[in-house]
């Protein structure tokens, strides 16, 4: 056994990012590795365990290694620490208080402008963030999960361990299906939460603790429950906003496994017999998808954001929703009557008769407008003053293509091909892909279909593609990077698309392009496959999802036929905010002026070269964003199939001249809230 002691000089200590790097280095060795900080110790190969040490800048840690490669492990870990664990190393801040005093920074909420400062609200109103459009009027119902009763019976050590293993494996299967289903529907970012849950279920330290309790004759359910609760409390107690999401993930995955262990695996949510508005701190994807549409009028959460998984699923379900409304909404009282306006994010508590009357009128007007939009779904989206915008659909399969035609879609702006590659042990053959692409091309009746090539990677793995573990998969081998590193996958897919093109009007689009070389390498493969098949002229485009692509749009436009802006990822990468983060999701808004400026730059660059630009992210169906996007010159809005009729109807009700003026004002705003106030 060998050990070293080192001081952690990282400005934020051994927290999220450097801890991840540390764990990944440790996992590369066979030896057992422990880290000591004061009286605490952690398994160096367990992220959760390492984070609970609470190592701050200037703290000394002891690394203890025992095993056949202990010298190499110590050397690698020491080198990683000295090189900054993935961070730029500057001068460490000197403490400004005695060591016994806790130094705290101002909370994020304390330095933000509140919505009330920008748009005054009355005493009985709470301002949240619009999650999904629509108005709901009804009583509050705080979400209650089915009660779990854990018995104290004990079978045997082997029997309890077998129960645990089977429960964990079953939970993994459920999570993989949820992840794959969401990815197949295009909810790739929302599916990431299940990858986090899967990672937690493989945490060796977590499982070792549970097994140790079973060895002391505690049954699997009690051992699992107590371990999860203890770990979640430890992580939450560190008072680090970067770790808050991990605590929530622990609760979510813990509840899933516990349900299986106690035989309450239905996961059914209970609702009263009368219609209600669901209130909760937050909702998981499975919770949101399980809401009974006949009994739930809408929902309001204290956390979350407009582009988080809860809001996206709500929009798909047609449920009005407010998110990020704050803790106050958790203590209003059961059955309190409220008006929930998902269009503005405003919650009216105990409304009077006049407020209810006004809201009811808005409901009726909204319903009438939606019926009218549906009735005119086949009509083109032409503004009052004669400017046409193409409205397309985002789809994930043949069935979606058929529904897109019924909804009035003029094209498919995004065909997600991941559904062909997920949930299987081997990649689909060229012939299998060809048949699917041909079916979709024929179903769209010669309307344009943009086929996005395989968009998976480190954060969205495929079982048959072996990949190294990445410390930050969002910045790793994903999208076009993965496919260029495995050209046989891309070549087969390109050939299948080119062969199916003669049965309709297919176009090829590459995801996550970040520089010129990636575009040219992908383009070269298309040209080679065209030559092999004796085909030519297929349109090639790229997604604008990272700032570098937007900033280089004038160069890239020369070599593409079109751009499609993926506003979900573009927002995430521009603002450096994970839209799944519980404290930051409310700020991750595609109408942030920085994002709008990148969209504007992309459109101008494309139009100068005679190329067109679409938007295929969630922003394209945002009622407040539509006039701004049209005003910026976006040529196509590609949205979810159910949203096509209403987006077309909204475009018909605006003037391009007014939209252009609005867009210029938005570009000059300082915050996303200011932009949204322009459209209120």
C-alpha positions, 0 to 999 in steps of 0.5 A: 500500500502506498499513499501521498498527501496533496493540497487541492488548489482548485479555486472551487476545491474538489467539486463537480468538474475537478472531482469528475476528472479525478474519478475518471483517472482513478477508474483507469486503474485496478488498485483500490483507491481511497481519499481522506479529508479530515475524518471523512473518507471516500472511494476515489472511483465513486463521484458521489462519495468523492463529492461528499468529502466537501474538499475546499480550496487549500484543503489537504487530502490523503490518497491511499492506493493498494494494488498491483498498479498502485505506483502508476495510479499514484503518479497519474493522480498526482499529475492530474492534481498538479495540472489542475484536474481539468481547470485553469489554475490561477492564484488561490483566493485568500480566505477573508474570514477565520477558519471557523467561520463559514464564508458564503457567497450571495445567492444567485436569486439575490442578485437577479432582477425579479419579474415583478421589477420588470412587469408589476404584478398584483398582490394575489399573483405569483410570477413564474416562467411560462412552461406550456401554453394555455389557461387552467382554472381549478383547485390546487392538488399537491402531488402525492406519490403512492405510499411505500411500506418497507417491512423489516423481514429478512430472508437471508444474505444471499436472498436479499442480495439477489433481490437487490441485484434483480431490482437494480437490473429491472430499474436499469431496463426501465431507465433504458427504455425511458431513455430510448423512447424519449430519444426516439421522440427527439427529447435527447436532452431530457433523456440525459437524466436517465443516463445520470440515473444509470450511472448512479446505479453503477456507483460501486460505493453506493452498492457496497454500502447497501451490501454491507447493511445486508451483511448486517441482516438488514433487508434489501429494501431497508438497506437501499432506502437508508443508503439513498437517503443518507447519500442524498442528504450528504450531497444536499448539505454541501450547499453547492448549487452544482450538486443540487441536481445530483441530490435530486437524481439520487432521490429519483433513482432511489424511489424507482429501485425501492418501488421494485423491491417492495412490489409497488412497481406500478408507479401509479400517481393518485388523483382525486375524482374532480379536475385539479391543477397539480403542484409540486417542487418538480416533476420527473419525466415519468411523472409528467407523462403519467399525469391523467389528462382527464383529471389534471388541468395543468401543473405548476412547479417550484423548480424547472425551466421552460426548456426542461423535460417537464415543460417539453412533455407538457407542451406535447400533451397540451397541458398548461404549465408554469415552471420555476415559480419558487417555494411560495407555491408549495405552501398555498394550501390544498384545494386553493382555487387558482388561475394558471396562465401558461402563456405568461407564467402568471399564477393568480391565487384565490381569484375574484369573480371578475378575474375568473370571468376574464380567464374563462373568456381567454380560455374560450378565445384560445380554444376557438383560435385553436379550432380555427387553426386546426380547420385551416391547417392546410393553408400556407403560413403567410403574414398579413403583409404577404411574407411566407414562412414554411412550417415543417414538422420534427418527426421520429418515424413513419407514423409521425410522418403520416400525422405530419401530413394531417397536421398541415406540415409543409415539410419535415424539417427534422427527421431524427434517425436515432429511433433506428439505432436504439434498443438493439444489439447491432446497428441497422443495416443499409437495407433496413434504413433504406426501407424506412427512409423510402417509406417516410419519403413516400408518405410525405408525398414529395414534400421535402424531408430533412434527414439528420444523420445519427446524433448520439455520443458520449452522453447518449451511448449505443450498446454496440459502439464501444466508447471511452468514458468522458468527463464531459460528454456534452463536449466530447465525441458526439454527433458528427464527431462520432460518425466521422470516427466511425465512417462505416456507420455514416457511409451506410446511412448516407447510402441508404438516404441517397437510395431512398431519395428517388422516392421523394425529396430527401435532404441530408443534415449533419448534427453538432458541426463545430468547424470547417473541417468537420463539414468538409469531411462529412461532405466528402463522404456524401460526394463519394457515396453519390459517385458510387451510386451514380447519383448527384444533387442531394441537398446538404445542410448542417445544424447550427447548435454551437456558437462556433458554427454560428460565428463561422456561418459566413464561411460554412454557408459557401459549402451547404444548401441550408442551415437549421438552428437547433435552439435547445443546444445553441442556448445551452452552449451559448449560456453555459447552462445545463437546462436540466439544472434545477437552479439554472433551468429557469434562466436557460431561455432561447430568447436571451439576446446572446442567442438571438444575436447568433441566430441573426448572424446565421441568417444574415450570413446564409442569405448573403450566400442565397441559402435558407435557414430553419429553426428546429428547436423548441423556440420555434413553437414558442408563441413569444419567440415566433414573431421575433424569429420571423422578424430576424428572417428565419425561413422555416420553423420546424416544430412538433407535429401537434404544434404545426396548425397553431404556429401556422395560424400565429404567423398568419396573424402578424405583419413582417414589418412589425416583426422586423422592428420587434426583432431589432428591439429584441437584439438590443435588450439586456436580458431574456425577460426584457425580450419577453416583455416586448411581446406581452 
